[in-house]
Each structure stands twice: as C-alpha cells, then as structure tokens.
Amino acid sequence: MKKSPVAESFFSLIAADQSEVLEIAREQTGRPTHLLEKDVWVVWTLGALFRSSIGADLTFKGGTSLSKVYKVIDRFSEDIDLTLDIRKLIPDLIGDQHHENLVLPESRSQAAKWSKAVRDRLPGWIAQTVQPILQAALDKEGLQARLEVSGKDKDQLLLHYPALKAGTGYVSPQTLLEFGGRATGEPHQVMSVTCDMDGHVPNVEFPTAMPVVMDVERTFWEKATAAHVYCAQGRIRSERFARHWHDLAAIGRSPYFENTIGNQTVANAVARHKSFFFAEKSPAGDVIDYQRAVSGHLKIVPEGDARRALAIDYANMLADQVLVGNALAFDDLMRACADIEDRANSV
C-alpha cells in the first residue's frame, strides 16, 4: 500500500489496499481479518444510523454495545441490537401511560394490543424509513453493500457487504440489525464508538459513531432474565446463543458488576416490562415469573440437553475466533455464571 502523509478513509482505498490494511491490523491486534473487516461495517452502520434523523429515537443495546462501548466483553459482537422508542412507534395507543419512567400498559389485554400494533408497524418503518436512510448513506459514499429486510416478522435488516476476507462461516459477511419496538431503551446515554483497527494503521481513517447506548445494568438484567427463561424451559431455541452466557460472565468480572447486581430498580423494571411483553411458560404450562427471578430465584445455568446444546454452540464460537485472548473453558463459564446466580440471589 502506498503511504500518504494525508489520512485516507478505509472505504476510499482500493480492494488490494484494504486487504493490506486488514493484514497490518491483524498483526497489530491479533484479531482475525474477517472480524476486523466486519467490525468496520458494524461501526459504519451505527454511524450512518445515529447521524440520521431517526438517531434520537433509537437505543443501541446488547452484546455489541458491551464490546464496542463499555469494553467489558472480549468477543467480537457481530449484530446490532436496536430499540425504537415505543412512544415514537405507537404514540396514538400510549398516550400518557408512564410508570416510574417506564411505558407500560394497564393490562395484559392492552399489552397484547400494543404488541400487535408494534408487530404491524415495525416492518413498515424498517422498510420505509431505515432502509432508505442507509441506502442513501451507502450511495453517498459509493459503497456496494446490499440491504435486505429479513426475519420471520420482517423486523431485521441485513447489510450484505462485499467481503475481502473469510472465516469458518460462523460469522457471515453481513451486518444484522435487529429492531425491537416495545420499550423506550432507557436508561441510556450518548457514547462514542470506534473501529478495532483505529490507531493501528498509520494514515488510514476508519468509521466512527456516536450512538445512544443502553446502560450496562439494563443489558445485564435483560440477558439474565432471558437466560433464566431458557433454563426454566430446559431447551435452547436457537443457535449462536452461547454469547449471552459469555456476556453475563464478563459483566460479572467487570467494574460495572457491583452497581449492576445491586440495582433492583432496573431489575424490577426489566421484570415488569417482560411480564407484559415477553410472557413465557415452562414445559408444564406454568407462567415463568420474572419478578421472582430478579428477587432471589434467578437461574442462568442450564442443565441436561440445554446445557449440552449450549456447550456445542460455545465450541463453534471459539472455533471462529470470535473470542479474543484466553477464553474460559465451557465448564469454567458455567461456574462463573453459577457465581453470578449466587450473588444475584443473595442481594
């Protein structure tokens, strides 16, 4: 790659020079090139979204926020989880129904009505608002990525990019944006995001972003209650799920854990929200009690077939070098999650 005294944008480089940049960054960071390449697209997508007219209505959350913003997890996070403020999506149904800084329905029948409205409206909003915004940003920069509305409920947007590098196949050459619309995304705050290659390659500039980001406390309790449900049901219902347990264990080792585990206000808010919008049942048909889960009865260590399925998915994640450095062995991961259970249940 020809050196230049003036920094150039990564995307302005020809493919051969981009490949060389990726190799230089791999040597500097130890990260696989296909993950470094995908990271550029993740950050570019975040930047395009949060610089747009809808940026203030979105909250960036989930594992990618833990990795890119809070730096508490040491795995590559490939998906972008986003919440569209429910007050923007169904304002006609909500009115002034606020409860302790939450937007909650008055009854389960009203929750069902709100959920149906969200399911009905969210796909149209993604196709008619988000997709054109990102397409315009791609066109403006002359990028050749392709956008596709996806998901069973059409609540996802895929950005397929022309990959220069490939891994084992566990991480695909696409950025997946997953949208939800049944919460406000609070508590959250504006924070900065940079690419993993930033600062490692002289005279090359990489995308940046300033998203509105969900606080760690809420991310933890959302993940913990989701893990609790899967444990109660005794089965893992999808692949590529081991990352959530990895994230819980990482938060447990982070400086954020003390405030998180003792934040009963956020824990209760998550439990109340999920009780209305994400009701689940055990194999026996009993409703899973989220409030009980955050009040001394959390279970996040699965057993039987669910544990075996989780172990297989975790091994696949390790094989594609998604985790950086010395990753915990699966049994150690489960022990770390057991310790989190104990801490949560003793607060």
N, C-alpha and C positions, 0 to 999 in steps of 0.2 A: 504493500500500500504506500503510495506516495505521501510523504509527510508535508503538512501545510502549517504555516505559522498561525493561520486563522482556523478556529474550530469549525468543523463541519457537522451538520446533522447526520446521525446514523442513517436515516432513511434517504438522505441525498446521495449516499455513496452507491457505487455500482455493486452488483451482487458479489463479485470477487473480493472487493474491499470490505464489504460487510462480513463475509466469511472470515477474512483475516482478522478483523476486529473481534469476532467471536472467539477465534482461537487465542488471540492475545489475552482476552478477558478470562478464558478458561485457565490459562497458565497462571494468571494473577489471582484468581478467586478459587480455583479448584472446582468450579461448577461446570457441569456438562454443557456443551454448546447449545444443544437443543432446548435446554431450560433457560439459558441466558437469552436466547432468541425469543422464546415465548414471553419471557418477562418484559421485554421491550414492548411487545404488543399489548400486554396487560396494562402497563403504565400509560402507553399511548391512549388506550381506550378510556381509562379513567380520566386522563387529562381532557380528552375531547368531550366527555360527558359533563364533567363538572365545570368546564368553562362555558357550557352552553346555557340556554335559557331555562333548562329544567334542573340544573345542578343543585339549586337551593331546595328542591323538592325531594332529593334523593339522599339516602344514607348508605354508605359503603360499610359492609359488615363481614363477619365470617372469618375463616382461616386466612384468607389473603390479607385482610386488614391486620390480623395478628402478626403476619410475617412482614408485610411491606411498611406498616406504620409503627406498630408497637415493638417490633423486633423481639417478640417473645417466643417465636417458634423457629426451628431450624429446618423447615421443609419448604420445598417450592410449592407455592399455592397458585394453582392454575386457573381457578374460576373466580369470577367477580360476582359476589352476592350483593344485591341491592334491594333496599326497601323504598318504595314510592310512598310518600306520606299519604295515609288513608284519607286525610282531610282534603287532599287535592283530587283524589280519585272519585270519592262518593260524597262530596260536600252536601248534596241535597238530602242524603239519608242521615247524616250525622248530626247536623245542627250544632247545638252547644253541649253535647254529651261528653263532658270531660270529668274524669275521676282521678284526683290526685296525680295530675299531669299525664293521665292515660286517656285514650279514647276507647271506651268500652261500650258495648251495647247494654241495654237494660235487661235483656232476657236471652235465652238460648234461641228462641224463635227469631228475635231481632238479629242475633248473631248470624243465623242461617241466611237471613235476608241480605245482610251486609256482605257475607261471604259470596253469595250468588252474584251480587252486583259487582264485586271485585273480580270474580272469575269472568263475568261477561264483559267488563270494561277493560281489564288489564291487557288482553291480547291486542285490542284495537289501539290502545295507547302506545304499546310497543311498536306495532307495525306502522302507525300513522305519525308518531312523534319521535320515538327513539331512533328507529331505523333511518329515517330521513336525515336526522341530525348527524348520525355517524357517517352516513353515506356522503353527506356534504363535506365533512371533515376529511374523509378519505380522498374525495375528488380534489379538494383544495390542495392537498399535499402530493397528489399524484400517486397514491398508494393503490395497489392492485388487490387488496383483500376483498372478499365477498361476504355479504351479510345474508343471514337466513333466520327467519323466525322458526323456532323449534319447540320441542317439548310436547308432551301429551296434551297439556292445556294451553299450548301456544304462549307460555309465559317465560320463554327463554329466547335469547338472541345469540346466534353463533356468528363469530367473525372468523372466517377461514382465511388464513394468511399463507402466502407462498413460501413454505418453509425451505430454508437452506440446509438445515441440519435435522437429523432424526435420532430418536432414542429407541427403546424397545417396543414402543407402541402404547405403553401405559399412559403416557402424556401425549395427546394428539395435537397436531398443528392447527389449533383453533382456540380462540378465546370465548369462553362460555359466560354469558351474562345471564344470571338467574334473578328474576324480579319477583318481589312479593308486594302486596298492597294492603295488608291488614293491620298495619301498625304505623306509628309516627317515626320510628327509628331512634327515638330518644331513650336514654341520654346520648348525645353525640357532640362532636366538635370538629372544626376545620383543622386538618393537619396535612403535612407535606408528604409526598411520595416520590422516590427516585428509583431509577433502574439499578439492578445489582451490578451492572458494569460501570456505573457512574464513577468517575475518578480513576478508573483503572487503565484507560486507553487515552494517551495524550491527543489533544486536538480533535476529539470526537465528542459531540454533544448528544445526549440521549433524552428521550421524553421525560417530562416531569408532570406532576398533578397536584392539585390542592383539593382533595375530596372532603366532604362532610363524613366523619367516621364515627361509627358506633363505639361507645366506651367498652373497655375490656370486660367490665363487670357484667354487662348485659350479654355480651357474646359468650362469656363463660356459662351463665345460667341457661342460655338458650341451648348450648351444646350439651350441658349436663342433663337437662330435662329430656332432650332428645335421646341421649344415651340411656337414660332411665326407662324411657318407653320401650326401646328395643330390648332391654334386659327383661322387662316385665312381659313382653310378648314372646321372648325366647327365640327370636329369629332376626337375622339381618335381612332387610328387604331390598337391598341394592348393593351393587359392587362399589368399590372405591370409597368405602366408608370408614376405613381404619384411621384416616386422617383426623377424625373428630376426637378419638381417644388420645392420639398423639398430641393434639392441641390442648386437651384438658390437662394432660400430664405436664406439658410445657408451661402452661399458666400456673400450675401448681409449684413449679420451680422458679417462677418469675417474681420480681419485686411487686407485681400487682396483686399477688395472691392474698395477702393479708387483708387488704381492703375489700377484695372481691368476695372472699369466703364469709366475711362478716357483714356484707351488705344485704341485709334482709329486706330492705326496701325494694331493691332491684329484683331480688329473688322472688319476692311476693308478686311484684308487677309482672314478671315473666309467667309465673304460675297462673295468675288471674287471666292474663291475655290468652295463654294456651288453653285454659279451661273452656274459654268461649270459642276459640277459633281452630284449635287443633286437638279436639277431643279424641281420645284413643281408648280402645278396650283391650283387656287381657284375653288370652285364649279361652278363658272361662266365660267371657262376656261381661266382665266387670269393668266399669269405667275406671281408667287409671287416674289416680288423684294427684294432680300436680302440686297442690298445696301441701299435701302430706310429703311429697318428695323433697320439697325445699324446707321442710320443718322437721328434720331429723330422721327421714327414712329414704334418703337418696340411695339408689343402686346403679352404679355405672360399670360394674364388672360382670360381663355376661358369662353364661355357663353353657355347657353342652354344645349343641350344633351351632348356636350363635357364636360362641367363643371360637370354635374351630373355623367357621366362615370368616370371622374377623382376623384370625391368625393368617389365613391364606391371603386375604386382601392386603394385610400388612406386609407380608413377604413380597407380594407383587409390587408394592410401593417402594420397598427397599431395592428391588431389582432394577428399577428405572432411575435410581439415584435421586429420587425426589427429596430424600432426607440428606441434610448436609452434615458432614463430620461423623462422629461415632454415635449412631442411632441406638436407642435402647433395644435390647432383645425383647421379643414379644412378652415373655413371662415377666421381665422387669417392668415393661409398660403396664401390665396388669397390676403388678404390685404397687406401682406409683398411683394408679387410679384407685386402688383399694385404700391407699393412704388419704387420698382426696375424699373418698367416701367417709372415712372415719372423721376427718376434720369437719366436713360439712354437717355430719350428723351429730357432732358434739357442740356445735355453736349454740 
